[in-house]
Amino acid sequence: MSQAPDSNPAPATTGPRTVRIGHSPDPDDAFMWYPLANFVAPDGTHLTPKIDTGGYAFEHVLEDIQSLNVRSEKGELEITAFSIHQYPYVADKYAMTSCGSSMGDGYGPMIVAPRKMSVADLKGKRLAVPGERTTAWLSFQILLAEHGMTKDDLDYKFVMFDEVFQRVEAGEFDAGLIIHEGQITYRERGLHLVVDLGAWWTESRGLPLPLGANAIRRDLLEGDAGGRLCRVLLNSIEYALEHRDDSVAFALNYARDMGADLADRFVGMYVNDWTLDYGERGRAAVRRFLEEGAAAGLIPDCGEIDFVEPA
């Protein structure tokens, strides 16, 4: 997938309008945006869109979620994924779409370690964290507060999400906060679960843990343009789910150390009914999560949350 330049695109001329869509190089994102692909895939397959793109040409920008979080503060990409944690910092620039969410309904980011530990045992330990504005990090800080601790009670360091396992295994860290497919592969590496943040949140709040969102830059929302763009995104997700085998086959291009069965399982965790629409329960989960983060002084208060609905 092509890497977008840092500058804003040139003014539209005749033909489809190019919009950049930023997402992570992971099987779940690859799965749901496969129908929009118009490029040569890593396996050499030349892809063209599987759905009507509504007069837009989508340029895919693949970066890890923390990098996309940083870019969102500059409003660089027309459409982007970011962590729910990031929303209060960019609410003036982006509006979340009602589709495209990643929700952990009884599961989610995890703390894992080479030996059995409790959350209390983490005090003073070295922890690898996959990004300052990840939802995983904010949810863990909320959990720490329930144990009478703050991040200052840990010796933590931000690292790339795909380096967490290796650096924990190398002894550089005592534990690691894992996201993405590591949640279903950590046992194979001989690591132990300290806490599943998604399970903790759902059990204690009765709501799914809102992890990632997709959003449209607010300057693209004039008139019905935002709704039309959101409709294309929703159609892409619906097509991917309806053509699951083809979409998973494409997602395997981005499935690190996963075969088809494991990739399909991972996709099913994060591309599902929640991804089609947050629903009232999902919206309540987003509000509750951000309200708790703000009340704890961990993030700014973003006020009322608006969602772009499909036209």
C-alpha positions in Angstrom: 0.0 0.0 0.0 1.3 3.4 -0.9 2.7 5.8 1.7 1.1 9.3 1.6 3.2 12.4 1.5 3.2 14.7 4.5 1.8 17.6 2.6 -1.9 18.2 1.9 -3.1 16.9 -1.5 -3.3 19.2 -4.5 -6.6 20.8 -5.2 -9.1 18.4 -6.9 -9.1 18.4 -10.6 -11.3 16.3 -12.9 -11.8 12.6 -11.9 -12.2 11.0 -8.5 -11.1 13.0 -5.5 -8.2 11.4 -3.7 -8.7 10.9 0.0 -6.0 9.4 2.2 -7.2 6.7 4.7 -4.8 6.0 7.5 -4.9 2.6 9.2 -2.6 0.1 10.8 -0.9 -2.7 8.9 -2.9 -5.3 10.7 -5.2 -8.0 9.5 -8.4 -6.5 10.9 -7.9 -3.1 9.2 -6.7 -4.8 6.0 -9.8 -6.9 6.1 -12.4 -4.1 6.4 -10.7 -1.8 3.9 -9.8 -4.5 1.3 -12.9 -3.5 -0.8 -11.4 0.0 -1.2 -8.0 -1.2 -2.3 -6.6 0.0 -5.6 -2.9 -1.0 -5.6 -0.6 -3.9 -6.0 -0.8 -6.1 -2.8 2.3 -7.5 -1.1 1.7 -10.8 -2.8 1.7 -9.2 -6.2 -2.0 -9.2 -6.8 -3.3 -6.0 -8.6 -6.4 -4.9 -6.7 -9.2 -2.7 -7.8 -12.1 -1.5 -5.6 -14.9 -4.1 -5.1 -17.6 -1.5 -4.3 -18.7 1.9 -5.6 -16.4 4.4 -4.0 -18.7 7.3 -4.4 -16.4 9.3 -6.6 -13.5 9.0 -4.3 -10.1 7.4 -4.9 -8.8 6.0 -1.6 -5.0 6.2 -1.0 -4.1 3.8 1.9 -1.5 5.0 4.4 -0.2 2.3 6.6 1.4 3.2 9.9 1.3 1.9 13.5 -1.6 3.3 15.6 0.7 5.6 17.7 2.0 7.2 14.5 -1.5 7.8 13.3 -2.4 9.3 16.6 0.4 11.8 16.2 -0.5 12.6 12.6 -4.1 13.2 13.7 -3.1 16.1 15.9 -1.9 17.9 12.7 -5.0 16.9 10.8 -2.9 15.4 8.0 -5.1 12.7 6.7 -8.6 13.1 5.4 -9.7 9.8 7.0 -7.8 8.1 9.8 -7.9 5.5 12.5 -6.8 6.6 15.9 -7.1 5.3 19.5 -10.1 6.4 21.5 -7.6 7.7 23.9 -6.6 10.2 21.2 -10.0 11.7 20.5 -10.0 14.4 23.2 -6.8 15.8 21.6 -8.3 16.0 18.1 -12.0 16.5 18.5 -11.7 19.9 16.9 -10.2 18.4 13.8 -12.0 15.0 13.4 -15.4 13.5 13.9 -15.7 9.8 14.6 -17.7 7.7 12.2 -20.5 5.5 13.4 -18.8 2.6 11.7 -15.2 1.2 11.8 -14.8 0.9 15.5 -12.7 -1.8 17.3 -14.3 -2.9 20.6 -13.1 -5.3 23.2 -16.3 -7.0 24.4 -14.8 -9.1 27.3 -11.3 -9.1 25.9 -8.7 -6.5 24.8 -5.1 -5.3 25.4 -3.2 -7.3 27.9 -0.3 -7.1 30.3 1.9 -10.2 29.9 5.1 -11.3 31.7 7.6 -14.1 31.6 6.5 -15.2 35.1 3.2 -15.2 37.0 2.5 -11.7 38.5 -0.4 -9.7 39.7 -1.2 -6.0 38.9 0.2 -5.1 42.4 3.4 -6.9 41.6 4.1 -4.5 38.7 5.0 -1.7 41.1 8.6 -0.6 40.3 8.8 -3.1 37.4 10.0 -2.3 33.9 7.0 -2.1 31.5 7.0 -1.9 27.7 4.1 0.3 26.4 3.1 0.4 22.7 2.4 4.1 22.5 1.6 7.1 24.7 -1.9 7.7 23.4 -3.0 4.1 22.9 -6.3 3.1 24.5 -4.4 0.2 26.1 -2.2 2.7 28.0 -5.1 4.9 29.2 -7.2 1.9 30.3 -4.2 0.5 32.2 -3.7 3.8 34.0 -7.4 3.8 35.1 -6.8 0.3 36.4 -3.7 1.3 38.2 -5.7 4.0 40.0 -8.0 1.3 41.3 -5.0 -0.3 42.8 -3.8 2.9 44.4 -1.0 3.4 41.9 -0.1 5.8 39.0 2.2 5.4 36.1 4.9 7.0 38.2 5.0 3.8 40.2 6.3 1.9 37.2 9.5 2.1 35.2 7.8 2.3 31.8 9.0 3.1 28.3 7.2 3.6 25.0 8.2 1.2 22.3 6.9 0.1 18.9 3.9 -2.3 19.4 5.6 -5.1 17.3 8.8 -4.9 19.5 7.1 -5.6 22.9 7.4 -9.4 22.8 11.0 -9.4 21.8 12.1 -6.9 24.3 10.3 -8.6 27.1 11.7 -11.9 26.1 15.2 -10.4 25.9 14.9 -9.3 29.6 14.9 -5.6 28.8 11.4 -5.4 30.4 9.7 -7.3 33.2 6.3 -7.1 31.5 4.7 -5.8 28.3 1.4 -4.2 27.3 0.3 -6.0 24.2 -2.2 -5.0 21.5 -3.2 -6.6 18.2 -2.6 -10.2 17.5 -0.3 -10.7 20.5 -3.5 -11.2 22.5 -4.0 -14.6 21.0 -0.4 -15.7 20.6 1.3 -14.8 23.9 0.9 -18.3 25.4 2.8 -19.8 22.5 5.7 -17.7 23.6 5.6 -19.0 27.1 4.3 -15.7 28.6 1.8 -15.4 31.4 -1.2 -13.1 31.6 -1.1 -10.5 34.3 -4.4 -8.8 33.3 -6.8 -8.6 30.3 -7.8 -5.0 30.3 -10.9 -5.7 28.1 -12.1 -8.4 30.4 -11.6 -6.2 33.5 -13.4 -3.3 31.9 -16.4 -5.3 30.7 -16.7 -7.2 34.0 -16.5 -4.0 36.1 -18.4 -1.5 33.9 -20.8 -3.8 32.0 -19.6 -2.2 28.8 -17.2 -3.1 26.0 -13.8 -1.4 26.0 -13.7 1.0 23.1 -10.2 0.6 21.6 -10.0 2.2 18.1 -12.1 4.5 16.0 -12.1 5.8 12.5 -12.8 9.5 11.8 -13.3 12.0 9.0 -11.6 15.4 9.1 -14.1 18.0 9.8 -13.4 20.1 6.7 -14.8 17.2 4.7 -18.2 17.2 6.5 -19.9 20.1 4.7 -23.4 19.4 3.5 -23.9 15.7 3.0 -20.3 15.0 2.1 -19.4 13.4 5.5 -22.4 11.2 5.3 -21.6 10.0 1.8 -18.0 9.2 2.8 -19.2 7.4 5.9 -21.6 5.4 3.6 -18.7 4.2 1.5 -16.7 3.2 4.6 -19.7 1.2 5.9 -20.3 -0.4 2.5 -16.6 -1.5 2.5 -17.0 -3.2 5.9 -20.3 -4.8 4.9 -18.7 -6.2 1.7 -15.7 -7.5 3.6 -17.9 -9.4 6.0 -20.1 -10.7 3.3 -17.0 -11.9 1.3 -15.1 -13.2 4.3 -12.9 -15.8 2.6 -11.6 -13.3 0.0 -11.1 -10.6 2.6 -9.3 -12.8 5.0 -7.0 -14.1 2.2 -6.0 -10.5 1.6 -5.6 -9.8 5.3 -3.1 -12.6 5.4 -0.7 -10.2 3.7 -0.5 -8.3 7.0 -0.9 -11.2 9.5 2.4 -11.5 11.4 3.1 -15.1 12.2 -0.5 -16.1 11.7 -2.1 -18.7 9.5 -5.5 -18.4 7.9 -7.4 -19.8 10.9 -5.7 -17.6 13.4 -6.1 -14.5 11.2 -9.8 -15.2 10.8 -10.2 -15.5 14.5 -8.4 -12.3 15.1 -10.4 -10.5 12.5 -13.6 -11.8 14.1 -12.6 -10.2 17.4 -12.4 -6.7 16.0 -14.5 -6.6 12.8 -18.0 -7.5 13.8 -21.4 -6.0 14.6 -19.6 -3.3 16.7 -17.7 -2.3 13.6 -20.9 -1.8 11.6 -22.2 0.6 14.2 -21.4 1.4 17.8 -25.0 1.2 18.8 -26.3 2.9 21.9 -24.2 0.5 24.1 -21.1 1.2 22.2 -21.6 5.0 22.3 -22.2 4.7 26.0 -18.9 2.8 26.3 -17.0 5.6 24.5 -18.6 8.3 26.7 -17.9 6.3 29.9 -14.3 5.6 29.0 -13.5 9.2 28.1 -15.4 10.6 31.1 -13.4 8.3 33.5 -10.1 9.3 31.9 -11.0 13.0 32.2 -12.2 12.6 35.8 -8.9 11.0 36.7 -7.0 13.9 35.2 -5.4 11.7 32.5 -7.0 13.3 29.4 -8.8 16.6 28.6 -12.6 16.7 28.8 -13.8 16.5 25.2 -17.4 17.4 26.0 -20.2 16.0 23.9 -19.2 13.4 21.3 -20.7 13.5 17.9 -20.6 10.7 15.3 -20.8 10.9 11.6 -23.7 8.8 10.3 -23.8 7.2 6.8 -26.0 9.0 4.2 
